[in-house]
């Protein structure tokens, strides 16, 4: 039997669908690319659009300066001191559209094909965020409020690691104080398979440069005598991993890891879908530590990945040179208990100590972020799970994500609230890739689910069963 409130919300969406999509498209057209300063005006226009939406609902808003692009902070405390407070996180910045030639339609001109909206940011994170904005507006229209206090933190630097906001939150503890924290920036398992995410990995990045000479050298005249930085770099990088076991050889890399129990792992949905998706993409899905299951490797174990290597000549034809320098970009995903700063320094020490004589080495560590987790039996996780079940009509499952949302742990600590990681993206949405998409059906369910979560928080505070 369908839940009556869910049916009513579905009717609201269907009645207003064309208006909602028009507004969603307006949001998606902003080229809010935080990694490229040429889009600064687009980011400013985008955060003003978000701020106006919230002001129109009666939220008190302010801008928090961060490293480059501001965070929109908004609050409606009209429910009073005795009512619970929920803090909702989102981000308005997106990834670049490159390579643009692989898009079937322009990345910032949203279009609908087969029930899906195609545009950069459609899923990450504008689709999830827009579902939340719709829920707030329709609740305000229908009820004149939320029955709870609502705060929002919507930033413009998530795609560059949230360095500014990660520092700012600890100066804003009073403003952020909340009972619950919702992060609707996650995936579900499929179009009709809801899941609450119980944890995120942390991250640390590094850019490594090996340099030997001031300029490229002729490989015939100097080959056999000059040390090739590309050879040196690839040899050092290859020595990081034991390919027979998949383990990382860096001393202290695994220090501090809080191992999950067999019972905790058994509560998680197996990674079969991810393995299948990888194999469909042509991967053998056999990376990582061989001693662990796919479920553990994809989310519960730390990783070290070489994200790119450059040096020398890679254009058309041949330019027979010994390159003067070589560069590699590396990222490590950390898990609960690991210190990203210590992992970064261990990586840096390993590379420098293993570089051959004659090579000038530079290791530039990027911004790091801690892993975050929530408890399956916490009030907010059970509230979100219950709402998912009502809206999707099937039991909610539990997963742990291998990805990172850098500000999650600092936000959790600064606010003091119980954390729930949620969202409506799926693997097929092609997040960060060409032809990113978000189905209209999931936008609808996202709107309904975000509404029910907020309503259920109010109901729980009033003593109603979940």
N, C-alpha and C positions, 0 to 999 in steps of 0.2 A: 504494500500500500504506500502510495506516494505521500510525502510529508506536505500538509496543506500550505504551510508557510513557504516552502520551496516552490510549490506550484504558483503561488501568488507572485513570488519574485521572478520566476520564469516568464510569467505574463507581462510583468513590468518591462523586462528586457525586450521581449518580442515587440511590444507596443512602441518602444523607443529605439529600436535597433538602428534605424537609418541615422537618427541624430547621434547616437553613441558612436557609430562608425565614422561619421563626419568629424566628430571631435577627436577620436582616436587618430585619424589620419592627420589632423592638424598637429597633434603632439608628435607624431612620427616624422613629420617633415622637417623638424629642427635638426640640423646637422650638428648635434651636440657631441662632437668627437673630442674628448678631453686629452687625447694623446697628441694632438696637433694644435698649436697655438693660433693657426690661421682661422680656426673656427670659434674663437673667443666670443665674437658677437652672437653666434648661434647659441652658444651655451648661456649667454646672458639673456637672450630672448626666451630660451626654454625655461630657465628658472623663474623668470618673470611670469610665464604662462602658468606654471605650477603654483606660484605664490598667489596669483590672482584667483585661481580656482578655489584655493583654500580660504582666501579672504572673503570671497563671495559666499562661502558657507558660514561665515562668522568666526573663523579661526583668527586668533591673534598670531601674527607672523613676524618673524625677524630673520635677517640674514647673518649667518655666522661666517666670517672670513676664514678661508682655509689657505692652503699653499697657493692655489691658482684660482679655483672656481668655488663660489660660496655654497654653503649648505643652507637649505630652507628649513627653518625650525618653526613649527606651528603647534598651537595648543588650544583646546576648548575644554575648560575646566568647569563648565557650567553645571555638571552633575553634582558638584560639591565635594567636600573633603572626605565624606564617609563612603563615597563611591569608589570603586577600583579605577586605576589608571592604566591604560594600555599605550605603549609606545610602538609606533609602526615605522620601520625603516624602508627606504627605497633609494634609487639613484636615477637621475635624469640624463647622465652621460652614456654614450655608446661607443662601441669599437669603430675603427675605420672601416670603410666599405671595400677596401682592396682585397683581391683583385676585381676591379669594377667590371671588367669584360666578361666575368663569369656570371654576372647577374642576368636573369632573364628579363627583368624590368629594373628601372633605375632604383637604386638603394633607398633614396629619400623621396620617392614618389610612390606611396603605398598603393598597392593594387590587390584585388581579391581574385584568387584562382582556386577552384575546387574547395570553396569554403574556408580558405586560409588567407590571412592578410600577410603579404610579403613586403618587408621593409627592414632596413637596419634598425635594431632595437625593438622590433615587433614583439619579441619574446623577452630579451634581456635588456633592460628590465621594464621597458615602457608598457608592455602588455600586462605584466603582473601589477605594476604600479597603477595603471589606468583602471584596472578592475577594482582596486582599493578606492580610488578617487570616486568612481561611480557609486560604490557602496555607501560612502560617506554622504554623497549628495542626495541619493534617494532616501536614506534614513532621515536626513535633515528635512527633506520635503514631506515625508510621510509622518514623522513623529515629532519634528521640531527639535530633535536632539538624539543622543545616543544611549542615554541611561547610564553611561560611564564617562569618565574623563578620557579624552583622546589627545595624544601628542604624536607628531610626525617629525622625522628627521630624513630629509631627502637631499642627498648630496650630489655633487657634480664631478667627483674624482675617484669613483669606485674603480673605473677601468685603468687607473694608474696607481692603484693600491691603497687609496684613502689615507695617504700620509698625514694630511692636514687634519682631517676629522678624527683620526686615531689619537692625536694629541689633544684636540679641542675638547673631546668628550669628558676628559677628567677635570677640565676647568668648568664644566657645565653640569656637574652632578646634581645640583639643586633643580635645575630646569628639567633634567632627564629622569629624575626619580619616578619610578613606575612599578606597578605590581607585575606587569606582563610585558614582554617584548616580542613583537611579531616581525619576522623577516621574510616577506613574500618575494623571494628572489631565487626560489628553488625549482626543482623538477618534480614531476610525478612520473609514474612508471609507464603510462600510456594514455591515450586519449580518454579512456574511461577507467583508469586505474589510479585512484588517489593514493598518496603516500606522504607521511610526515617524515621530514629529514631529522635525524637525531644527532647529527654531527657533521662538521666541516673540517677539512684539513687546513692547516696554516700554510704559509709560503715564505720563502726567502729566495731572492734572485741575485745573480752575479754576472758581471761582464768581465771576461778574461782576455787580456791582450798579451801576446807573445811577440816581441820585437827583437830583430837581430841587427839590421842595418838601417841606414837613413833612407835608402831607396831600393827599388827592385833591382835584382841583378840578372845578367844574362846567364841562363842555365847551362850553356855550353862552356862559356869562359870560366865560370866560377863553380859549376856543379861538381860535387865530390870534395870540395873544400869548404865552401860556405855551408853553414847549418841552416836548413830550411825551417822557418818558424811553423809552417803548417805541419811538417813531419813531427816536430817537437810537441806541438799542441795536441795533435791527434793521439800521439803515444801516451801523453800524460792523461788525457781524457779516457782513453781505453783502459788505463790502469786503475781507474776509479771503481770499476765494477768487476766482480768475479762472474764471468759469463756462465760458468757451470752451475752456480747456485742462484745467481741474480742478486746476491748481497752486495751492498756498497762497502768498499774497503777502507773508507775514511775513518780513522780512529775517532771514537766518541760520537760518531754520526747517530747511533741508535740510543744514546744516553737518555735516560728519563722516561722512556716510553711506558705509558700505562696500558698494559695488555688487557684486552677485552676477555671476559670469561666465555666459556663455551655456551653458557645460558644466554648471555647477551647477544652473541653472534647468531644463535638459533632464532632470536626474535626478529632478525633482519631478513628482508626479502633477498633471496639469492641473486647474484649478479648475472643470471642467465641471459636476461634481455640485453645487457651491455655486451656480453660476450658474443651474442648472436649479431648485434648491430656491428661490432668490430669485424666479425668474419664476413658479413655482407659487404663491408667496405674494403675487403681484401687482406685484412690482418689475420695472422695466425693466433692472435690473442694469447701469446705465450711469454709475454714480458714479465718483469718483476721477480720477486723472490719465489723460487720454485717450491719452497716448503709450505707455502700458504695457499689457501683456496682463492678462487677468483674474487669472491666477495671481500675477503680480507685485503687482497692486493690492490683492488680498485678503490678502496676507501679507508681501510683501517691501518695500513702500513705506510711508512714514509717512502717517498720516491726521490730520485734525482734524474732529471732529464736534460739532455743537450737540446736546446731549442733552435740553435742555428750556429753555423760556422761560416766565416768569410775570410778571404785573403787571396792575394794574387789576381789572376785574370780568369774571368768566367764568361766572357763575351763570345761572340761568333768566331769560329776558327780557333787558331792557337796564337798565344803570345808566350813564348818559351822563356819564362822568368822564374827566378827564385824570389818569392815575395819578401818584402822587407818586414812584414808583420802579418799576424793572423789573429782573428778575434772569434771568441765563442761566447754564446749567451746560454746560461744555465739556470734552471729553476729547480728548487727542492720543495716538495710538499711535505709538511710536517704534521705529526699527529699529537694527540693529547699527551702532555708530559714533556715533550721536546721543547727546547728553547730555540726559536728561530735564529736569534743572535749568535748563540753558541754554535749552532749548525753552520751558519754562514762563516764564522771564523775558523771552524774546523776544515771546511771546504777550502777556504783561502790558504790556510797553512799547508794543506796537502798539496795543492797545486804549486805553490811557491817552492816547497821543499823537494818536489819531484821534477822541477824544470831543469833541463840540462845546463851546464856551464856555458856562458856566452849569450844566453837568452835574457833579455830584460823583460821582467814580468810585472804586470799590473792587474790586480783583481779588485774591481769596484763592486762592492756589495750594495744591493738595492734595499728598498724598504721591506721589512719583514712583518709577518702577522701570525698571531697564535691560532692554534686550532680551537674550535668551539664545540660544545656539546650540550644536549638537553636530556632530561630524564623522561623515560617513556611513561612513568606513572605520575608525572607532575600534573597539576590541574590544567595548565594551559595546553600541554600536549594532548591530554584527553579531551579538552574542549574542541581543539582543532580537529582531532580525529573524529569526534562525534559529528561535527559539522560536515566534514568530507563525506561521511557515511550517508547523511541525509541528502546531500546535494547530488552525489554520484550514484546513490542507490546500491552501493556495494561496500563491504567492509574496507576500512582504511588499512594500508600496510605501512611498514616502517623501513627506512633505508638510512644509510650514511653516505654522504657525498664526498667524492674525492676532490671536489673543487674548493675554492676559498672565496670568502667575502671578508676582506681584511678587517673591517671595523666591527664585526660581530662580537668577538670576545671583549674588546674594550667597551662596546656599547652595553653588553650584558653586565660587565663589572661596574660601570659608572652609574647605570640606572638601578641596579639591584633587583631587577625583575626576572621572573621565570621566562625562559626562552623557548620559542617555538619557531622552527624553520619550516617554511611552507612555500607553496607556489603552484604554478600551473603549466610550466614549460615541459616539453618532452624532448627526448634525444633527437627526434627527427626534425626539430625546429631549426637545426643548423646554426646554433648560437655561435657568434664570432666568425661565421663563414658566409660565403655568398648565398643569396636566396634564403636568408633568415625568415622565419614565418611564425605565425601564432594563429591557431584556428579560432574562428568566431565562436564555435561551440565552447571552447575553453575560456574565452573571454566572458561568455555568458555564465559559465559555471564558476568562474573566478569571482565575478560580481556577486552571485548568489552565495557563494561560500564565504567571502569576506564579510558579507552582511550577517550571515548566520553566526560566524565566529564572534563578532562584536555583540550580537544579541545574546549569545550564549554566555558570554562573560558577565553581562548584566544579570541574566537569569541565575547563573551560578552564585553571584553575590547576594541575590535575593533568596537563596536557599533552594532553588529548583534543581532537580536531578539533571545530570548531563545526559 
